[in-house]
């Protein structure tokens, strides 16, 4: 890049190395789409010039520094890697712009991109929901907690407001029975590969079609020509980041809503509960099929070992005792001799409902 003029050298058209692109991601959700894009890049006339991720963080009991999933993937494949807590300023900005990217591909990155980074460069983002539903940090968890009948991924352009860009492609699926947010996360990561590749492939063709456009304007002109659809702002829902304060469920609501919240909070933070004096973390559940008659208060264990709700009952599947391994609810119940009539409750739910 010519720093004095701000002009980015995009590497020409279909040179031997291809048009340079930069991948920006941190979380595991980005690994499958990035791997698919890296594999397809040569036949599309593209070159992954740099991967950008968050810095290494302390993890595990030993609190040793560990790379993000995207950093680990980039290192394993020998890709140029920039680890930074601010890609839009300082030395990181200079290095990223220095590779002359024409396109930025953003997936689960965790940073907002500034104007200096985006100037003269096209940018697309793969998001883990069917936008405009669930804009924000935890779209997969929140959609699962809400019991959405359809979930999916969306490829959008970057906009000034988070997740508000025009839609270029999407793919959807139905949540599976008792599927946790963690399992859905992995499935949507793979589902996102096809729409992301389709969008990048169309952008690459448009980049060639605009060969007579001034080089500085060419990436965005190509992106604009894809004809993205504007999101309906009336349908926006928010996906706030999860915290330990979310680790509760209200058994007085209908069984489908109870199981959806439990599954959406798994694997983290889970649902913290008590059965008598026994603490546990609930990690997986499903509504009882066949319309089991439940004539017990909400939260009470039925003779069949299920848990009553405000409407119907749920079958607890996976739980975890404090300091222990994940186990089946049946094994937990038998080991602690929990009989019918015992009550499953959430202390954090009681605290949530208590007056200040």
N, C-alpha and C positions, 0 to 999 in steps of 0.2 A: 504493500500500500504506500502511496505517496502521502506522508503525514501532513505535508504543507497544504496540499490541496484537498485532502480528505477523500480522494478518489481511491476506490478499491480495485485492485487488479484481480478479476475473477478467473484468470487462467484461460481466457479466450473461449472458444466454443468447444469442439469435441477433440481437444488435444489428446496426446497419448495417455496422459495421466487423468484426464477428465476434468470437469468443472468442480472446483473445491467446495465442499460442504463441511459444516461443523455440527457435531452432535452434542447437545447439552442435556445431561440427565444425571440423576443421583440414585434414585430408588430402584429396587429390583423390577418394578413394573416396566422400566425402560429397556431392560436387557434383551428380551426377545425381539421387540421391534428394531432395536439398533443392530442386532445380529442379522436380522433379515435384510435390513437396508445395506449393511456392509457387504453381504453376499451378492446382492443385486446391483450394487453400485457400478461395477465395471461395465455390465451390459447396458446400463443407462447412461454411460458416459460421465460418471460422477467419481469423485475421489474423496474419501473421508480424510480431510486434512488435519483435523484435530477433534479430540473428545474433551469436553469440559464437565467437571463434576465438583461437588462440594468437597471441602478438605476432609482428610481422614479424621475419624472421631474415636474417642475412647469407647470401648465396648467390652462386654463380658465381665466376669467376676474379677479378672485381673486388671481391668481397665486399660488394656493395651490399645494402642492406636490401630484402627482397622480401616481399610479403604471402603468407600461406598461400593455397592454392587456394580455400578457402572464403571468406577475406577478399576475394580478388580478385573472386569471383563476387558477393558481397554488394555490393561497391562498384559493380560494373558494373550492378546492378539497383536502385541507390539505396536499399538496405535499411539500417536502423539497425544499426550494427556496433560491437561491444565487443571490443577486442583486449586480452587479459589472460593472464598466466601463472598466475593463480589466480582462477577465477570464483567461488570459494566464500568469499571474504573481502573486507573493505575496501570501497573505492568500487565495484569491479566487482559485488560482491554486491548493494550498494544499488541500483545502476542496473538490474541484471537483475530483481531483485525489484520494483523501482519500476514496471516496465511491467505488472505484475499477471498474469504468465503462469499459465495453468491447466495447460499441458502443456509439458514440455521434450522435444525430440527430439534424441537424441545419436547422432552418427555420426562415427567416426574423429576424436575430439576430442583425446585425449591427456592428459586430466586426470580425476582422480577428483572426484566432486561431493560436497560436504559436506552435513551435515544441515540447516544453516540455509538453504541454497539449495533443498533438496528439500522443506522443510516445507510441507505443504498443497498440494503441486504433484504432478501425475502426471508420470512420466518413462519414456520408452521408448528403447531403443538398438537400432540395426541393426548386427549383427556379421558379419564375413566368414567364417563357417564354419557347419557344421551342428552346433550345440551339442548335447551337452556336449563334442564334439571340438574341440580347438584353442582353448582359452581363452587369451587373452593378446595380446601385441603384434603377432605376425606370423602370423596364422591362415592367410592365403592362401598365403604362402610355405611354411609348414610342412606344410600339407596336400598341396601340390604335391610337395614334397621327399619326402614319405612315399609318394607314388604312389597316393593315394586314388582309388578308382574313381568316387566321387560327391563332389562339392563343392557348396558353396552358401552361403546367408545365412540368418540367424535374427534375428527381432525379439523382444526380451526386455524385461521390466521391469528397472529398476535394482535392485541388491541390494547388501548390505554387502560381499560378496566379488565380485571382478572377474569379469564375464561369467557370473554364477551365477543370474541372475534367471529367473523363470518365462517359458516360451516362448509367445508369442502367434501367431506365424506363421513360416513358413520357405519357401524355394524352393531347388531343387537342380538340378544339371546335371552332365554328364560333361565332364571335361577333354578338350580336343581334342588331336589328334596333335601332339606337339612344342610344345604351348602353354606359354609361359613364365609365370612368376608375374605378371609385369607385364601381360601380355595377359589373363590370367585375372582379375586385379584389376579391369581396366576392364570386363570382361564381367559380373562379379559386382556391380559398382556399379550397372549398369543392371538386372540381375536383381533387385536389392533394392528397386527402386522399387515394384513391385506389392504385395509383402507389407507394406511400410511404410505405403503408402497405405491398404491394407485395414485394418490395425490402427488407424491414426489415424481413419479413417472410422467404424469400430465404436466407438471411444472417444467420438467426437463425438456419435453417436446415444445412447450410454449417458449422456453428460453431460446431454443434454436429458431423458432418462428419469428422472434423479435430480433433477429441478427442485425437489422438495420437501425435498431434503437440505440441511442447513446449508452455506452457501457454502464455508466452509473445508474441509469434508469431501468436497465434491462431486467434485473431480478424481480423488481416489484411489478413491472409491466406484465411479466410472465405470470406472476401470481394473480394479479387482478383479472387476467384473461380467463382464469379458471371458473369464474362465475359463481363464487360462493354465495350461500343463502344467509341472509341476516337472521339472527335469533329473535324469537318473539319475547320481548322483555316482560310481557304479562305472565309468562310461564316460568319465570326464574325461581328456583329454590336454592337455598344455601347449604353448603356442606362444611360446617365448622369442624375444625380440628378436634379430635377426640382427646379426652383426658381421663384421669382416674375418677373424676367426678361423674363420669358417664356410666360407671360400672354398676348399674342397677336395672331392675325391671319391675314393672307393676303388674302383679298377677291378677288384678281386678279387671283388666281389659281382656278382650277376646283372645282365644288361644293362638290364632294366626299372628296377631300382633305381638304377643309375648314371645313366640318362637322366632319371629323375624328380628326382634330386637336382640335376643340372645345370640343368634347366628351372626348378626351384623357387628356385634362387639367382640367376636372371636377372630383371631387369637388374642387380641389386646384391645381394651383392658379386661375383657371378660365381664361376667356378672358376679359380683361378690355376694354371697348368700350365707345364711345360717339355717341348719336343720336341727332344732333343739339347741344343743351346745356345740354342734359340729359345724365348723366353718368349711366352706368349699367355694370353688370358682366354677360357675356353670359356663360351658364352652360350646355346647351343641344341643339342639332340641328340635322337635317337630310336633305339629298338632297331631293329636290322636285321631286316626282314621276310623271310620265306621260309626261316628256319632256316639261315642261312649257317654252314657248318662252319668253326670257328675252332680251328686246332691251333697256336696261338701263345700265349705267356704273356699274362697280363692286362696291358693297357696298350700292347701292341705293335700297330703299324700293320699291317694285313693287306694282301695284294696288291691288294685292291679299294679300299684307302684307308680302310677302317673301322678301329675300335679294338677289340681283343679285351677281353673281360670275364671274370669268373669263370664266367659261363654266357652263351653267345651273344656278340654284338658290338653296338656302337652306331655309328651314323652321326653324325659331328659335322657340324653345319650352319652355325652362326654362331660366329665367333671374333673376337677383337680383339687385335692386337699392341699392345705398350706405346706410348702416345702416338699410336696410329693409329685409323682408323675401323673399325667393324664390317665384316667381310667373310666370304665363304664359306670354309669349311675347305678346299675344293678349291683356291681361289685362293691361300690361305695356303700350302698344301702344295706347289703347283706353283712358286710364287715362291721358295720356300726349298729346293726340290729334296729334299723329305722323301720318302724311299722306304720300301717295305715293310721291316719289321724295326726301324724307328725306334720308340722307346719314348716314350709320353706319360706323364708322371708329375706328381705334385703335391708340390712341396717342403714345403708346409704339412702335407701328410699324413705325410710322413716325420718332420717335427718333432713332430707330434701323437703318433706312435707311439714316438718315442725316449724313453729313460728320463730322468727329471729329473736 
